Structure formats: C-alpha cells, structure tokens
Amino acid sequence: MTWSVTHTIGEATKGHRHFRNEHRFLRHDGEYRWLLSQGAPSYRSNGDLYGYVGSSIDITEIKQAELKLQNLAMELAAANEELRASNNQVQETNDKLSSSNRKLSHINADMDNFIYTASHDLRAPISNIEALMHALLEDISVESRENPAVENLFKLMGASIERFKRTVNDLTEITKLQRQEAGEEDMQVALYQIIREVQLDLNSLIAQANAEIQVDIQVCELIDFSSKNARSVVYNLLSNALKYRSPEHPLLIHIDCYQQENYQVLSVQDNGLGMDLTDKSKVFGMFKRLHDHVEGSGLGLYIVKKIVENAGGKIEVESKVNEGTTFRVFLKGQQ
C-alpha cells in the first residue's frame, strides 16, 4: 500500500472511524489495478475495539470508464469551443454578407433607376430625330429622294432609329420586371387564345417564312399566369423560331403544353438554325446574341427568363446547330 492509504487507515483506526479509500496496487502479474477499500470498526461487548471489518473491491473497469468519460468530456468541451468559434465566424460572415447584400440592393436599385430614367429620357430625343428625318425627307426634292444612294441612306437611318426604339422599350420592360415583386396578379389564362393573338401579330413574318405551326395544348388549356407576361413569353419564343429559321428546309414549329409534377410545361420546338450551347449563359444573357444575320437587341430571352423566374418557374433550352431548338418554360401549376 502507498503511504496515503496507510495513513488514511491509521488515522481512521486511531479515531475508531469508518474509512473508504480508492487506490492503485501492483498485482502479482505486474499489472496495476484499482481497488476500493473500505472498513468499519467492530467492538466487543464491553465496548472495546475488537478490530475492523472491511473489503477491497477491484474497480479498475469503473475507473477506466470514468477516465474515458473525462476524456470525452474534455474533447466535447474542446469541440464546443471550436463550434462556438465557428459560429462566431459564421455570424461575422453572415453579417458581412448581409451588409454586402444591402449594398448590392442599393446598387441594383440605383442601376434600375438609371436604366429606367435613361430609357425614359431617350424617348424624346429619338422621337425628335425621327421627326427631323421625316421633315428632311419631305424638304428634299423628289429627284434627290429617288436617288438610290439617298434612298438607301434614309432606309439605314430609319432602321437604326427603329432598333434604338426597340432597345429603349426592352430596357424599360426589364426595369419594370426588376422592380416587380409579386407582379401582376396571376389568373387563369386561355393559352390557346394567347398563342392565337401572337400568331396574328406575327402573321406577316409567318407568311414570309412559309412556316407550319402545330399547336397541341389540350393538357393545359388554362394556365395560372399573368396574361401580359404569358403573351410576352409566347411572342418572344415564337418570333425567335421564325427569325432564326434555316434556309435549307421549310420551317416547322411545334407548340405544346403538358403537366410535369407541379409544373405546366410550355414547349416551343423548331427545326431552325439551332445554337451552340457551349456557353449557355449567352442564351439568356442581356444583349447576348448567337446569330447576327437578323435584327435584334439581344434582350428577348433575357426578358422571358426574368418573367418566368419572377413567377417561380424556370426555363430550359436544348439545341443542336442546323437541327433546331426546343425551349421549355416551366410554369407553376395549381397545387
């Protein structure tokens, strides 16, 4: 026994007290074990101390378990400290992110205001330029007006003015979409009627392309969407299919709508020029164009994507060069 154990028992014996002690001892095989030793005084009938009654129990497994618990407690404390430090870092990061988001929101708001103001303020100068061009055209002589070079110059000027007006109109539409929180209230819209109206608007382009348009939308004749926005989506997708047709074969456009999980999916498929989708960001990017042989501002598909995402939907595209393109617009259906 160690000195401390001997001392504890000796002091207890002197005072005729109980004792209890945990201590290590070296077993005969050379292994240290833990013992719980305890004892109580025993007396003769005349009250004299007869001796001590006690026991020693091997508690090595209990001590080992206690040690493991202590180690686990220390590891848990260290892990909690690391977690607390990580939480502090996450909180700091969130605070910085919130601050950055607020700044970005202010920047976006300023940009939207600038675009809206600029597009609005540019309307008057464009109208003035257009009026001056018409005035100049009326003032020059008939002989000069019929001069091929002058006639071509005025056509180019007119085309440039029209492009400028379309771009300004598209920018105005984009700023409206950017500011739109809930937007125009959704309602049940007759999709066939929307498609029919767009076809009438594009009638001359359809005739020029000699296009065959097949419509199959019986599965979702009614869609839950803003009427104005639905028209914009159909108009942009159909006009794109008409503009980017292939000269190698007659144009075939197939429009259908079907149910997929919680979405009503509007699909517009054509057999036109197709696109190289190596960089898909260009397809829906602002002012991005993958074909330059026809007029366009590069804002149509950006507007479509913005409209659809604002309404909680999404848009996908599949395309192969010289084979055609399919756009799928996923609209949130009735729950």
Secondary structure in CASP SS format (residue, H / E / C, confidence):
PFRMAT SS
TARGET T0000
AUTHOR 0000-0000-0000
METHOD secondary structure of the structure
MODEL  1
M C 1.00
T C 1.00
W H 1.00
S H 1.00
V H 1.00
T H 1.00
H H 1.00
T H 1.00
I H 1.00
G H 1.00
E H 1.00
A H 1.00
T H 1.00
K H 1.00
G C 1.00
H C 1.00
R C 1.00
H C 1.00
F E 1.00
R E 1.00
N E 1.00
E E 1.00
H E 1.00
R E 1.00
F E 1.00
L E 1.00
R C 1.00
H C 1.00
D C 1.00
G C 1.00
E C 1.00
Y E 1.00
R E 1.00
W E 1.00
L E 1.00
L E 1.00
S E 1.00
Q E 1.00
G E 1.00
A E 1.00
P E 1.00
S E 1.00
Y E 1.00
R C 1.00
S C 1.00
N C 1.00
G C 1.00
D C 1.00
L E 1.00
Y E 1.00
G E 1.00
Y E 1.00
V E 1.00
G E 1.00
S E 1.00
S E 1.00
I E 1.00
D E 1.00
I C 1.00
T H 1.00
E H 1.00
I H 1.00
K H 1.00
Q H 1.00
A H 1.00
E H 1.00
L H 1.00
K H 1.00
L H 1.00
Q H 1.00
N H 1.00
L H 1.00
A H 1.00
M H 1.00
E H 1.00
L H 1.00
A H 1.00
A H 1.00
A H 1.00
N H 1.00
E H 1.00
E H 1.00
L H 1.00
R H 1.00
A H 1.00
S H 1.00
N H 1.00
N H 1.00
Q H 1.00
V H 1.00
Q H 1.00
E H 1.00
T H 1.00
N H 1.00
D H 1.00
K H 1.00
L H 1.00
S H 1.00
S H 1.00
S H 1.00
N H 1.00
R H 1.00
K H 1.00
L H 1.00
S H 1.00
H H 1.00
I H 1.00
N H 1.00
A H 1.00
D H 1.00
M H 1.00
D H 1.00
N H 1.00
F H 1.00
I H 1.00
Y H 1.00
T H 1.00
A H 1.00
S H 1.00
H H 1.00
D H 1.00
L H 1.00
R H 1.00
A H 1.00
P H 1.00
I H 1.00
S H 1.00
N H 1.00
I H 1.00
E H 1.00
A H 1.00
L H 1.00
M H 1.00
H H 1.00
A H 1.00
L H 1.00
L H 1.00
E H 1.00
D H 1.00
I C 1.00
S C 1.00
V H 1.00
E H 1.00
S H 1.00
R H 1.00
E C 1.00
N C 1.00
P H 1.00
A H 1.00
V H 1.00
E H 1.00
N H 1.00
L H 1.00
F H 1.00
K H 1.00
L H 1.00
M H 1.00
G H 1.00
A H 1.00
S H 1.00
I H 1.00
E H 1.00
R H 1.00
F H 1.00
K H 1.00
R H 1.00
T H 1.00
V H 1.00
N H 1.00
D H 1.00
L H 1.00
T H 1.00
E H 1.00
I H 1.00
T H 1.00
K H 1.00
L H 1.00
Q H 1.00
R H 1.00
Q C 1.00
E C 1.00
A C 1.00
G C 1.00
E C 1.00
E C 1.00
D C 1.00
M E 1.00
Q E 1.00
V E 1.00
A E 1.00
L H 1.00
Y H 1.00
Q H 1.00
I H 1.00
I H 1.00
R H 1.00
E H 1.00
V H 1.00
Q H 1.00
L H 1.00
D H 1.00
L C 1.00
N H 1.00
S H 1.00
L H 1.00
I H 1.00
A H 1.00
Q H 1.00
A H 1.00
N C 1.00
A C 1.00
E E 1.00
I E 1.00
Q E 1.00
V E 1.00
D E 1.00
I C 1.00
Q H 1.00
V H 1.00
C H 1.00
E C 1.00
L E 1.00
I E 1.00
D E 1.00
F E 1.00
S C 1.00
S H 1.00
K H 1.00
N H 1.00
A H 1.00
R H 1.00
S H 1.00
V H 1.00
V H 1.00
Y H 1.00
N H 1.00
L H 1.00
L H 1.00
S H 1.00
N H 1.00
A H 1.00
L H 1.00
K H 1.00
Y C 1.00
R C 1.00
S C 1.00
P C 1.00
E C 1.00
H C 1.00
P C 1.00
L C 1.00
L E 1.00
I E 1.00
H E 1.00
I E 1.00
D E 1.00
C E 1.00
Y E 1.00
Q E 1.00
Q E 1.00
E C 1.00
N C 1.00
Y E 1.00
Q E 1.00
V E 1.00
L E 1.00
S E 1.00
V E 1.00
Q E 1.00
D E 1.00
N C 1.00
G C 1.00
L C 1.00
G C 1.00
M C 1.00
D C 1.00
L C 1.00
T C 1.00
D C 1.00
K C 1.00
S H 1.00
K H 1.00
V H 1.00
F H 1.00
G C 1.00
M C 1.00
F C 1.00
K C 1.00
R C 1.00
L C 1.00
H C 1.00
D C 1.00
H C 1.00
V C 1.00
E C 1.00
G C 1.00
S C 1.00
G C 1.00
L C 1.00
G H 1.00
L H 1.00
Y H 1.00
I H 1.00
V H 1.00
K H 1.00
K H 1.00
I H 1.00
V H 1.00
E H 1.00
N H 1.00
A C 1.00
G C 1.00
G C 1.00
K E 1.00
I E 1.00
E E 1.00
V E 1.00
E E 1.00
S E 1.00
K E 1.00
V C 1.00
N C 1.00
E C 1.00
G E 1.00
T E 1.00
T E 1.00
F E 1.00
R E 1.00
V E 1.00
F E 1.00
L E 1.00
K E 1.00
G C 1.00
Q C 1.00
Q C 1.00
END
